[in-house]
Amino acid sequence: MNQQIIRRAFVAATAAMFGAAATAQTVSSEFVVSGDAAAHILDTTSINLATAERITQICERLATERGVAISVYVLDNDGNHVYIHRMDGQVWTNIATAEMKARTALALREPSKAQMNRAIRDPNTEWVGMDLGLFANAGGLPIIVNDQLIGAIGVGGSAPRINEGWSDELCAHNAMIEVLGPQPPVLEDLPRPRPAPTAPVPRFRATKVPESSLPSEWVVSGDAAARIFNANQISSDAARRVARSCRNWAAGRGESMSLFILAPSGDLVHGERMDGQVSLNMKTALMKAETALRSRSATSFRHAAITNNPGGFPRAVGLFDFYSEPGGLPIAVDGQLIGAIGVSGMASGEDEACAVEGLTSVFGDRVTVPVYP
């Protein structure tokens, strides 16, 4: 019975998708990839970077007004990354659940709360859905313009305050209204039965707030640093500024790029895909950042080493799972590691130069960058 419910949901979603394709109106180029970028990816119905960024920034502003922190994940209608950003103090589960919510909304073509409500009515439904990769929690919404699906958004990281008009879902919903115009009303919040607590819930004793020798605008600080026990992690604002500088540098050369910035723990802090980039560019950008973080070196160093000694290639790739193309750098400021960056997708091959431009624009000569003879 539970499997039939899930199957019906997917059948309905598929029918809705094909029905929309048959009747969809033209989506304004204001919201989707257009021009040469659309021609390159063979898609004129995918949410563009500008729209994804605007929705995310508004949702972040709404969260700041409420005194909470969130993580936001925006996917295109093929499930590729477009824009990812987490506010300071967020942990791995916050960004992970934001992605799962977005992917659930994309798979079902309906709010992730619909799956949550099904699970509330019948808990077994949640287990069936988990086998299909569905996350039964509110906060994920499909992004639809003129009956055309252009992407999906997931917001995670904050506890709902329904009586106060706040939740992850409402954050996304209200941000989409501000950017895209009127949206369908959010689904009903069903009461979720909770058993009376029988075990004490432990907490950590208050500890000293960690401090860094670096300027507070560059690293996580205050209560956010206390929550993650780390004051040497690149701040969300600094990561966004690095990405924008790299983006502007690439655009000024008539190019585009994909970028990921990681915390020293390997968690995502920021990610974005400029219009015209394909999924391979995003994947390699992430692999470069991960390689730079694990190796504590620029991926260009390993690329040069492999070029000079091809016999080292199997060890670097096969044993260590390193990606050895230029564009990945550890982010070390005054000798302190605060993250890693990976850039990919520039036709000129100037991925590393774009990353260096982003880093030096924010950190100046205090950041460690490659020097060539």
Beta strands, then each sheet from edge to edge (+ up, - down):
strand 1: 71-76
strand 2: 81-86
strand 3: 140-145
strand 4: 148-156
strand 5: 258-262
strand 6: 268-273
strand 7: 328-333
strand 8: 336-344
sheet 1: 3+ 4- 1+ 2- 6+ 5- 8+ 7-
end
